[in-house]
Amino acid sequence: MSEALTHEPVAEKKIRFLQLVFVDINGVPKGMEVPMTRYEEAVKDGISFDGSSIPGFQGIEDSDLIFKADPSTFSEVPWEGIARVYGYIYRDEEPYWADSRSILQNTLKELKEKGMSAYIGPEPEFYFFKKNGSWELHLPDAGGYFDIINLDKARDIKREIALYMPYFGLTPEVLHHEVGRAQHEIDFRFDEALRTADNIISFKYVVKAVGEMHGLYATFMPKPIFGMPGNGMHLHISLWEDDKNLFMGEEGISETALHFIGGILKHARALTALTNPTVNSYKRLVPGYEAPVYISWGYRNRSALIRVPAFWGKGARIEYRCPDPSANPYLAFAAIINAGLDGIEKGIEPYAYVEENVYEMSDKTREELGIGTLPESLGEALEELKKDSVIKSALGKAYKNFISYKEKEWKAYLEYVGAKGIPEDTKEVTEWELERYFYI
């Protein structure tokens, strides 16, 4: 094995197997294991596989694909004694157009040609549940936001997760109980966009694995229980030129940041198809909770779709608050960056600036301020995506795969609620959603 591919911990622990990890169109990790002796082959030549059964990939008539490992993503799985690595997928020696990681990489290459790089910090939320064999879910604690000691029954589990995170390249920053009973959040250090997308996949993996060790199911499902807070994944975004934060202005945020916000607001309705890509996502995006449904922006205002947090030093950034953890982070990041760049290139001024609680405004006041609403269902979001050339272009040729797969998902849900006599616009969480989304 070449020196560049040697990892001392592997040699010391005699790790014998390597997981080759990629994601499907839903952002769900897929992969295969090979003997560690094939690592160099996986990097240089790639490992072939059949992609016909991967959601959003090729049909059986043309399914031969190659996985090439990215050695910069190599990490050990300490509780299993194996290693894992992310990579890129190729077809006929060319990058595969439906590979989510390649799609984001292409977006970032275009950004780099403009002299910029994107940094993103996510805040994925999750619940811990006990399950009794039916869909009767049991919450293992009664804690609420920032509760500690006896009310936070998972405090030791969160600490264990945080201790494992550095093995996967994640730097934990804050651990706390969230608003919902048995709902939690562990924030980790922001990074370059591609690395952050990898980190989100790794974080979910660690949380689920450690939860399972303690007899718990961790779910990142946007709205697992009706009437309780949903799981969001707020994104803190900034653009940089070398060591210069382009969102930093002389007083507050820069014109570049304002135009980036303008681009996101303009494309917000189409973006939800990627940042909130499941039927269940729209059970979270309802008035009355922290999840934003009104297209607006402001400073410090958590009722707005985009807020500008207080910042010090070079910490200027925007917080995009509607995304949830069901998003494929590679596709979502590519779409968000393209929307923001459209705002920068066209000089789009942000509209619907508010510092009041948008939820407490009358419909008339919101209309006067030009505050629109996000889609109320996956079907509506897909229709918005079809009309938005900027967001469609972010996906490239994979757009057809995405829209086709998601339309089938929406149709399957409509058939289910129709057969059960459930209103199409119900905000109740159905068994169909639990079966489809709870574990992934």
N, C-alpha and C positions, 0 to 999 in steps of 0.2 A: 504494500500500500504506500502511495507517495506520501512524502512528508506533509504536504499541504492538507492531506485528508486524515492525518493521524490525530486522534484525540486521546490524550493521556488517561482520562478517567475510564475510557473504554478499555484500554490496554490493562489497566489496573483491575477492573472489575470483570474482565473477560466477557463483555457483552457480546452475545452471539447472534442476536437478531435485530433487524432494523425495520421500523415501520415507515413506509413511503406514503405520505399523507397529502391529499388534495381535497377539494370540496366540490360537491355537486352544485347544481344551479340554485339550490336552496341554502347553500352555505353549510350543509351538513358534511362533516369530515368523512371521507372514504379513504380506502387505501389497502395496502397489502404488506405482508412481511417477507423479507428476504434474509438469508444468512448474512451476517456482518461481513463475510468475505466478499460479498458482491457490492459493497459500498462504492468502491472506486468505479466499478462498472456502471452503477446507478447514476453517478455524477457525469461520467464521460460519454457513455454510449446510451444510457437509459435502460429501463426495464419495460418490456412490452406487456400490454394487458388488453382485455376485451372491454371496451367502453359502452357496449350496447345496452347494458342494464343500469347505467348511471343516469339518474334523472337530469334531463337537459342535454345529454350527450348524443352521440351518433345512434343511428338505427343499426339493426343487425346486418344490413347490406354493406356497411362500410364502417367497421367498428374497431379496427386495429389502431391502437394508440400507444404512445411511448411516454413514460414518466421519467424525467431527468431531475435528479436531486439537486437542491440548492444547498451546498455545504455550509453556507453562512447561517442556516436555520437549524443545524444539528443540535439535538438536545437529548439528555438521558431521561428515562422514566424510572426514577429511583425505586418505586414500589414494585416494579415488574422486572427490573434488571434487563431492560431492553433500551434501545435508542429509537428516536424518530426524527424525521426530516421532512420539510416541505419541498416543493419543487414546481416544475412547469411541465405541461403536457404538450406533446408534439404529435403531428400527423404528417406522414410523408416528409419528414425532416424539417417541417415548418411548424412554427408555434400554432397550437390548436386554437381556433377562433372561439370555441366555447369554453375555454379554460378561464375561470374567473380571475385567477392570479395574473395571468398574462394580460387580461383586459385592463386591470388596474395598473400593471407595469407599463403598458402602452400609454395610458393617460399620464403617468408620472414622467415618462420620457418626453412627451409633448410639453409638459409643464417645465421640465428642465431646459428644454430648448428655448423657453422664454425667460430663462434665468431664475426660475423659482423652484422651490420644493415645498411640499405640504406636510404639516405635522398635525397629528390628531390624537386627542386623549379621550378615551371612551369611559362611560360610567354604566356598565351593564349590571342590572339588578336581577335577582333570582329569589325563588322560594325554596325552602326545604319542606318536604312532605313525608308523612308516613302513609303507606297504602295498604289496604286490607284485602286486596284481590278483586275488588270492584272499583268503581270510580268514586267511592266515598273516600275523600281525601282528608287526612288528619294533620292538623298543624301542630308541630311539636313545641311551640311556645306562644305566649300571649303578649310578647313584647311589641313596642311601637317604635317610632322614630327616635334613634339615639339612646334607646334604653340599654342599660348595662346590668351586670351582675345577674341576679336571679331571673330577671325577665328575658334576658338574652341567653337562651339555652344552647345556642350554637357558637358561643364565643370561642370555645376551645377548638371547634371545627374550623372556624374562620382563621384562627391563628395557624392551624395546621396547613390550611390552604396557602396562606401567605408564606409559610416557610418552604413550601414546595415550589412556589412560583418562580424563584430565581433559577431553578434548574432549567426552566423553559425560556429564560431571558426576560422575564417580567419583573419589574421592580414594584412591589406593593407600597402604597402610600397611605391609604386610609381604610380602616375596617370599621363598619358600623351596621347597626340594625336599621332597617328601613321602616317605612310607615306601616306596611302591612304586618299582620301577625306572621312570624317565621319568614319574613322577607328581609333580604340582606344585600349589602353592597360592599365590594372590595375594589377600591380604585387603584389603578396602577399607572406608572409613569407614561406620559405621552411619548410618541416616537414618530419617525417618518411614516407616512401613510401605509406603505406596503408592510412594514414591520408591525405596525399597529393592527392591521387586518390579521396577520399571522397570530399576533398576541391574543386577539379576541378568541380565535379558534382554540388556542392553547389554554386560555383561561377557562373556557367552558369545559374543556376536557379535564382539567385539574379539579374544578369544583364538583363535577359529576362523579369523578372517580373517588375523591375523598368523602363526599356525601355517602356514596355506596358503601365505603368501608365502615361507616357508622350506621348502616341500616336505613339511610334516608335517600329519597329521590330529590335531586336538585332539578328544578325546571326553570328555563328562561322563557317559557311560553308567555306571550305578552299579557294575557288576561286569564289566568288559570281558574279564578273563582269570581263569579258575578258579585258585585257589591264590595269587592275589596280592591285595593290599589293594584294597578298593572305593573308589569316589569318594563321599564324604559331603558334606553341606552343613549343618554345625552352625549353629544359629541362636541368636544372643544377643538376648534379648528383655527389654524393660523398658517399664513404663507411666509416663507423666508427667502432671502437672497443672501447666500453664504451665512454669515452670523448676524444679519440684519433682519429684524422682524418687520415685514412689510405692512403689518396691521397697526404698527405703532405710529401715532400721529404726534404732532407738536402739542396738541391739547386733546386728549382722548384718542379715539381710533382714527386711522388714516382714511384718505379718500379711497384708497385701494380696498380697504376693509368695507367701507360703506357700499362700494359698487359690488363687492363679492356678496354682501348681504342682499343687495338689490337683485342679483342674479338668482339667488336661492328663493327669494320671495316670488319672483316672476315664475319660476318653474316648480314651486312648492307642491302644487297639486299632482303633477306628473311624478315628482320625486317620491311621493309616498308609495308608489307601486314598488319601489326598490328599498326604501328605508322602513316600510311597514308592509311587507309582502305577503301576509297571510290573512285568511278570513278572520282569524282571532285578533289580529292587530287592531281591527276597527271596533272591537269590543273594549279596547283600552282607550282609543281616541274618542272619548265622550265627555261632554261638559260635566263639571263637578269634581274632577280629580286634577292632579297636577299635569297630566298629559295635555299638551296644547292642541286645540282644534281650530283656533283662529289665526289667520295669516297676518302676523304683525311682528314688530320688533321693538326693543327698548333696552335701556340700561338697567341692569339688576332685576328686571321684571320677569318673574318666573311664570307669569300667565301668558307671556308672548311666545310665539314660535321660535324666535331668535332673540337671545338676550346677550348683552355685552357685560360680562362679569367685571367687577372691580379688579384692577391689575396693578402690579408693581414691577419696576424694572422693565424687562423685555417681555413681560407676560401678557401682552395684548392678544386677545383672541375673541372669537365669537362662540356662543354655545347654541347648538342646533338641538332642539328639545323634543322633536317628535319621534326620531328613530327608536326602534325597539330591537331587542336581541335576536329576533327571528330573522333579521336582515342578513343576507350574504354580505359580509363587510367589504369584500373586494368590489362587488358590483355597486353597492351603495356609495362607497368612497369615490369610485370613478364617476358616478352620476353627479354627486354633490360637487366635486371639483369642476366638472364641466359646466354645471349651472353657475357656479361662482365665477369661472373664467368668462362665461358669456356676459355676466354683469360687468366685469372689468373691461372687457374689450369693447362693449357697447356703451360704457359709462352709465349703466342703469342706476338711477337714484333709488334708494330704498323708500318705500311708502309705508303707510299705516304705522307710524311711530306712536307708541303709547307708553305711559308710565303708570297708568291706572290698571286695576284688575279688570282684564277684558271680560271675564265671566260675569262681572257685576254690571256691565254696560247694557243698555237697552239695545234691541235690534236696530233701532233708528240711529243711535249714536255710532254703533259699529259701521252702519252703512255710510254715514256722513264722513267717517274717518277712512273709508275705503278698505275696511277689514273684511276679507273674504274668509271662507272656511275650507278646511281640508276635506277630501272625499270622506264619505260616510261608510264606504264598503270597499272591499277589494275590487269588485266589479267596476265601481265608479272610478277607482284609481287607475285601473287598466285602460279604461276609455280615455282618461286624461293623458296617459303615457302614449297612446296611439297618436295623439294630436301634437305631441311635443318633439320636434325634430332634434333639438339639442340633446335631450335626455336619451332619445333613441340612438343617436350617434355615439353616445358614450358606451353603449353595449356592442356596437359594431354588428357583425353578422349574428352574434348571439341573441340579438333582439328578438328574432323570429322564434328561437327556441324558448326564450323566457316568456314571451306573450302567449305562445301556444300552451306551454306547461301550466301557466297560471290561469289561463281561461278554462282549462280542463278542471283545475282545482276549484274554481268558482262555480263551474257548472255542477260538479259533484256535490258541493255544499247545497246548492239550490235544489237539487234532486232530493237530497236528504231532508231538508226542512219542508219541502213540498209533500213528501211522503208521510212525514210526521205531523203535518198540519200546523207547523210552526211559522209565524210571520217571517218573511224574508228579512225584514229590518230589525229583528229581535236583537237586543243587546245581552240577552241571556247567553251563557256559555253552554254550548251543546255537547253531547257525548261525542258527536262526530269530530269536533275540534279537539277534545281531550285525547281521543284515540290517534288523531293525526299529528298533533303538535306537542303533547305533554313531554315525551321523551327526547324529542329532537330540538 
